[in-house]
Amino acid sequence: MKSIFLLGITTTLLFAFAGCSKDSDDDGTPVYPNVVRISNSGFSPSTVEIQRTSTVTWVNDDNAVHRVTADAAEFESPDIVTGKIYTIRFDVMDTVAYHCKYHPAEKGVVIVNAVR
C-alpha cells in the first residue's frame, strides 16, 4: 500500500512539473535554442556561438523571403517565408560564415566549439 501511495505522489508531481517546461512562448510560438531572427536589417544576433552537435534556428520576421547560405557552401536553406523557420545541426567544429542569398549584405557567423 505504501509503494502505491508513493507511486501516486511521484506521478502527480511528474504531471504537475511537466506543465512547467517551456515548449512555447505565451502566445504559442515554439521556443528554440540558438535562435537567429531575420528582419529587414539582417540577422540578429549576427554571431552565434554553439557547441558541436547543437542546432541553430533562423526565424523569418521579415515580409521578404530569405535563404540562409553558407559562404563556403556547407549548407543552404530552402526559401524561408514570413513566419517560417529553418533549423540545422552543426556536427563539425568550425567557424561558418553565411549570408542571405537574396540580400547579400545580410551576413552572419556560426562559431561551433567542442562539446564541454
C-alpha positions as CSV (number, residue, x, y, z in Angstrom):
1,M,0.0,0.0,0.0
2,K,2.8,2.4,0.9
3,S,4.5,1.8,-2.5
4,I,1.3,2.6,-4.4
5,F,0.9,5.8,-2.4
6,L,4.4,6.9,-3.2
7,L,3.9,6.0,-6.9
8,G,0.8,8.1,-6.9
9,I,2.6,11.1,-5.4
10,T,5.5,10.7,-7.8
11,T,3.1,10.5,-10.8
12,T,1.2,13.6,-9.5
13,L,4.4,15.6,-9.1
14,L,5.6,14.4,-12.5
15,F,2.4,15.7,-14.2
16,A,2.5,18.9,-12.1
17,F,6.0,19.8,-13.1
18,A,5.5,18.7,-16.8
19,G,3.4,21.8,-17.2
20,C,6.3,23.9,-16.1
21,S,8.5,23.2,-19.1
22,K,8.6,25.9,-21.7
23,D,8.0,24.5,-25.2
24,S,6.4,27.7,-26.4
25,D,6.0,31.4,-25.7
26,D,2.9,32.7,-24.0
27,D,1.4,33.3,-27.5
28,G,2.0,29.7,-28.5
29,T,5.1,30.4,-30.6
30,P,7.6,27.5,-30.3
31,V,10.8,28.2,-28.3
32,Y,14.1,27.1,-29.9
33,P,17.6,27.3,-28.5
34,N,20.2,29.3,-30.5
35,V,17.7,31.4,-32.5
36,V,18.7,33.9,-35.2
37,R,15.9,36.3,-36.2
38,I,15.8,37.6,-39.7
39,S,14.5,41.1,-40.4
40,N,14.9,43.8,-43.0
41,S,18.0,44.9,-41.1
42,G,19.7,41.5,-41.2
43,F,20.4,38.6,-38.8
44,S,20.1,39.1,-35.1
45,P,22.3,38.1,-33.4
46,S,24.8,38.2,-36.3
47,T,27.2,35.9,-34.5
48,V,26.0,32.7,-32.7
49,E,28.4,30.6,-30.6
50,I,27.3,27.0,-30.0
51,Q,28.7,23.6,-29.0
52,R,29.2,20.9,-31.6
53,T,26.0,18.8,-32.2
54,S,23.8,21.8,-31.4
55,T,21.3,23.4,-33.7
56,V,20.7,26.9,-34.9
57,T,17.2,28.0,-35.9
58,W,16.6,31.0,-38.2
59,V,13.2,32.7,-37.9
60,N,11.9,35.0,-40.6
61,D,10.3,38.0,-39.0
62,D,10.5,40.0,-42.3
63,N,8.0,40.4,-45.1
64,A,10.6,39.3,-47.6
65,V,11.7,35.7,-48.5
66,H,15.2,34.8,-47.2
67,R,17.6,32.0,-48.0
68,V,20.4,31.3,-45.5
69,T,23.5,30.3,-47.5
70,A,26.9,29.4,-46.1
71,D,29.7,31.3,-47.8
72,A,31.8,28.1,-48.3
73,A,28.7,26.0,-49.4
74,E,28.5,24.0,-46.2
75,F,24.7,24.4,-46.2
76,E,21.9,26.3,-47.9
77,S,18.3,26.6,-46.6
78,P,15.3,26.5,-48.7
79,D,13.4,29.7,-49.1
80,I,12.2,30.9,-45.7
81,V,9.0,32.8,-46.0
82,T,7.5,35.1,-43.4
83,G,6.9,33.4,-40.1
84,K,8.7,30.2,-41.0
85,I,11.9,28.7,-39.7
86,Y,15.0,26.8,-40.8
87,T,17.0,24.6,-38.4
88,I,20.3,22.9,-39.0
89,R,22.6,20.9,-36.8
90,F,26.3,21.6,-36.7
91,D,28.4,18.4,-36.1
92,V,31.9,19.8,-37.0
93,M,33.9,22.3,-35.1
94,D,34.3,25.3,-37.4
95,T,33.5,29.0,-37.9
96,V,30.8,29.1,-40.6
97,A,30.2,32.5,-42.3
98,Y,26.8,32.8,-44.0
99,H,24.6,35.4,-45.8
100,C,21.2,35.7,-47.3
101,K,21.2,34.6,-50.9
102,Y,18.7,37.3,-51.9
103,H,20.1,40.0,-49.7
104,P,24.0,39.6,-49.8
105,A,24.6,42.5,-47.4
106,E,22.8,40.4,-44.6
107,K,25.7,38.4,-43.1
108,G,26.3,36.2,-40.0
109,V,28.6,33.7,-38.4
110,V,28.1,30.5,-36.5
111,I,31.0,29.5,-34.3
112,V,30.9,25.8,-33.5
113,N,33.0,24.8,-30.5
114,A,33.9,21.4,-28.9
115,V,31.2,19.9,-26.6
116,R,32.1,20.8,-23.0
